[in-house]
Amino acid sequence: MSVPAPELTRDNIVAFLEDIFERRGGEEYLGEPVTMAEHMLQGATIAEQNGQREIIVVAALLHDIGHFTSEFGTFSMDDTEDRHHEEAGAQVLEAFFPTLVTDCVRYHVAAKRYLCATKPAYFDRLSEASVHSLNLQGGVMSAAEVAEFERNPNLKDIIAVRYLDDAGKDADMETPRFAHFAPMVQRVVDQHCADS
């Protein structure tokens, strides 16, 4: 049984996310050789090292937060099938983060399906666990799905986060903890709330 989530605000959302990383981040990441936190931290670290914009670093950091939506007290999901963590994650973040971040969270699974349809060599680079989840998530996109997906104005950034997702599976990679990224996450939240 999960503890009810506190009322989330722009002032406590970053600390709340950090607490989730610290308490739950050691959980297995779907058959990959890294934990959930290692996976997300690696994506963010690679983005930062490659000079990506802060908003992309933050999107990479949070792309799989939907695996922990029980922490937000709003979702109950069945572990026996794909739990649509991408939609759940986007929904819990959208009050605090701009559409670019929530689109990267919401569509990172669809981006895998898209890349398998449009870049045949991409499929060959997927891990065994990722191929398994691809099948659960609807398989390779159809031509109609590809055309629809390409209409998203954030397509380029969604694909960038997908590649960071794929890269974040290195059992030997060292990363900073969430606290390193917390000021960056807060800046993205503050900018979004100021603009809203």
Stockholm file with secondary structure:
# STOCKHOLM 1.0

chainA/1-196         MSVPAPELTRDNIVAFLEDIFERRGGEEYLGEPVTMAEHMLQGATIAEQNGQREIIVVAALLHDIGHFTSEFGTFSMDDTEDRHHEEAGAQVLEAFFPTLVTDCVRYHVAAKRYLCATKPAYFDRLSEASVHSLNLQGGVMSAAEVAEFERNPNLKDIIAVRYLDDAGKDADMETPRFAHFAPMVQRVVDQHCADS
#=GR chainA/1-196 SS CCCCCCCCCTTTHHHHHHHHHHHHTTSBCTTSSSBHHHHHHHHHHHHHHTTCCHHHHHHHHHTTGGGGGGGGTSCCCCTTSCCCHHHHHHHHHTTTSCHHHHHHHHTHHHHHHHHHHHCHHHHHHSCHHHHHHHHHTTCSCCHHHHHHHTTCTTHHHHHHHHHHHHHCCCTTCCCCCHHHHHHHHHHHHHHHHHHC
#=GC SS_cons         CCCCCCCCCTTTHHHHHHHHHHHHTTSBCTTSSSBHHHHHHHHHHHHHHTTCCHHHHHHHHHTTGGGGGGGGTSCCCCTTSCCCHHHHHHHHHTTTSCHHHHHHHHTHHHHHHHHHHHCHHHHHHSCHHHHHHHHHTTCSCCHHHHHHHTTCTTHHHHHHHHHHHHHCCCTTCCCCCHHHHHHHHHHHHHHHHHHC
//
